[in-house]
Amino acid sequence: TIMGAVDLPVKKMDGIELVVDGYRGRIYTHPSARVRQQFQDIVEEERALVEGLEAIKDLPAQTLDGHRLQLCVNTGLITDALRSVNKGAEGVGLYRTEVPFMMKERFPSESEQEKIYRTQLETFAPQPVTMRTLDIGGDKSLTYFPIDEDNPFLGWRGIRVTLDHPEIFLLQVRAMLKASVGLDNLKIMLPMITNITEVEEAQYLIYRAYGEVLDEGHKVVMPKIGVMIEVPAAVYQARQLAKMVDFISVGSNDLTQYLLAVDRNNPRVADLYDSFHPAVLCALQQVAEAGRKENCPVSVCGEMAGNPGGALLLMAMGYDMLSMNATNLPRVKSVIRGMDLAFSKSLLEEVFLLDNPQVVYSTVELALNKKGQGRILGPSAHSK
């Protein structure tokens, strides 16, 4: 992906031949014959790699020494779900319920939501589908429910909005519960949790919705309830949160942003955003330990989970499940199947001695290259 391209003379670029290198985040204009051939070779290599990964689609994400890791996908549209099933996903670790809301000009009704959620649940049944309750605010807005703030990332977003509007929350949970009838593969996840009280209030509303749906004659099973850890406050209270819920999931993108005080959408500081920063790794380790101490399953849904090197570190920390976009899932599975847990733990110990995120990532890349996994990381790593 290429982001933060500022002062780009778009009008002057019409008709100009470009090479877009998403691995390195670069755009080449007027590429020479040599450069064109170089990138054509990369395209062919990638195509061959993807075809090769097809062979492990239905195999488990299991290390050479028998450690099993669950690999799930992040979805928002039904097309995401259909593509994910074909990639060998073991369920949905994050279904972004705000996506259908953003595609409408008004709040979708309970029946409309029920139909949308039912499709997601049916597509993956009997595998679990973790639905995040409405997460708007920050960089996600609804035209029919504007939130105008000077600092939206530190403002009214996520669970803060829906607890202030319980009618929105209740209606959505009711729709989720009704959609799960007969499938029983629903899990509900609460976004942007910063304190214990928010969890208590949300749980009360979920149980209220559950009672209402039961009273209406629907045979629903109470779903597992979990929280997202995205802010530093939740990291420090991870053990208390783990005692209250059925599972914990780290939103590594937002957690990195809040820990490093970096707006990843701001090109002036985007280079400071790095999930391999030692502080981020320490926070991730702390959450994993909190979950383990309370026997609470822990997972990660974010860009780091979809990075083969990041996935190895997360596995070594003790995460039970990783959720990512469907494209990255086969790559992550391939790396896991080619390693053993002992190697991953040794690598984690090594990177915890480092104090520079670039050195951390280079160390991980080098380790994977030595294990013959450079092709999985992409051309930028394979060429080193």
Secondary structure, 3 states (H helix, E strand, C coil): CCCCCCCCCHHHHCCCCEEEECCCCEEEECCCHHHHHHHHHHHHHHHHHHHHHHHHCCCCCECCCCCECEEEEEECCHHHHHHHHCCCCCCEEEEECHHHHHCCCCCCCHHHHHHHHHHHHHHHCCCCEEEECCCCECCECECCECCCCCCHHHCCCCHHHHHHCHHHHHHHHHHHHHHCCCCCCEEEEECCCCCHHHHHHHHHHHHHHHHHHHHCCCCCCCCEEEEEECCHHHHHCHHHHHHHCCEEEECHHHHHHHHHCCCCCCCCCHHHCCCCCHHHHHHHHHHHHHHHHCCCCEEEECCCCCCHHHHHHHHHHCCCEEEECCCCHHHHHHHHHCCCHHHHHHHHHHHCCCCCHHHHHHHHHHHHHHCCCHHHHCHHHHCC
